[in-house]
Amino acid sequence: MIGGTAPWARTWADDDGLHVDVRGLPAPQPLVKILQLVRQVGPQGVLIVHHDRDPLLLYPELVQIGWWAEIVPGDPGEVRLRLAAVT
């Protein structure tokens, strides 16, 4: 696990980037953990988020720091996002 803001968010590295599972975390922990990891992976990295809902408050935060998000295929009942810096 990386960081400590949201202690129950599971993180792991895979070929497509760093993954974080924030499903089940109470607000605002998913948002805080995701933004913390975006800073850690830096502009060359990719963060894959596993969420249980569409994180509408995340998108304006990403725009402010020069990142974007796209929904990618995930498990049933999961919203999976791929986050990366704007190039």
C-alpha positions in Angstrom: 0.0 0.0 0.0 1.2 3.5 -0.8 0.6 6.5 1.4 -1.7 6.6 4.4 -4.6 9.0 3.9 -7.1 6.3 3.1 -5.7 3.3 4.9 -8.0 0.7 3.4 -7.4 1.7 -0.3 -5.6 -1.2 -1.9 -2.9 -0.3 -4.4 -0.9 -2.4 -6.8 1.3 -1.9 -9.9 0.4 -3.6 -13.2 1.5 -3.3 -16.8 -1.1 -0.6 -17.4 -0.1 1.6 -14.4 -0.6 2.0 -10.7 -4.1 0.7 -9.5 -6.0 1.9 -6.5 -9.3 0.4 -5.3 -11.3 3.0 -3.3 -14.5 1.1 -3.4 -16.3 1.2 0.0 -14.4 4.1 1.4 -16.4 7.0 2.9 -16.2 10.5 1.4 -13.9 12.3 1.0 -11.3 9.5 1.3 -11.5 8.3 -2.3 -11.0 11.8 -3.6 -8.1 12.5 -1.2 -6.4 9.1 -1.9 -6.7 9.5 -5.7 -5.2 13.0 -5.7 -2.4 11.9 -3.4 -1.5 9.1 -5.8 -1.8 11.3 -8.9 1.0 13.5 -7.3 3.0 10.4 -6.5 2.9 8.8 -10.0 3.7 12.2 -11.6 3.1 13.4 -15.1 4.6 10.4 -16.8 2.5 7.9 -14.8 -0.9 6.4 -15.2 -3.4 5.7 -12.4 -6.2 3.2 -12.7 -9.0 3.9 -10.3 -11.5 1.2 -9.2 -14.5 3.1 -7.8 -18.1 2.1 -6.9 -19.5 5.4 -8.3 -18.7 8.0 -10.9 -16.5 10.5 -8.9 -18.0 13.7 -10.2 -16.0 15.9 -7.8 -12.7 14.4 -9.1 -12.9 15.7 -12.6 -12.6 19.5 -12.0 -9.7 18.7 -9.6 -7.9 16.8 -12.4 -8.5 19.6 -14.9 -6.9 22.1 -12.5 -3.7 20.0 -12.3 -3.5 19.2 -16.0 -4.8 15.6 -15.9 -7.7 13.8 -17.6 -9.8 10.8 -16.9 -11.5 8.2 -19.1 -13.9 5.4 -18.2 -12.5 2.1 -19.1 -14.0 -1.4 -19.0 -14.2 -2.8 -15.5 -16.0 -5.4 -13.4 -19.8 -5.4 -13.1 -20.9 -2.6 -10.6 -17.5 -0.9 -10.8 -16.6 2.4 -12.3 -13.0 2.0 -13.6 -11.1 5.1 -14.6 -7.7 5.6 -16.3 -6.1 8.9 -15.2 -3.1 10.5 -17.0 -1.5 13.9 -17.4 -2.5 15.9 -20.5 0.3 15.7 -23.0 
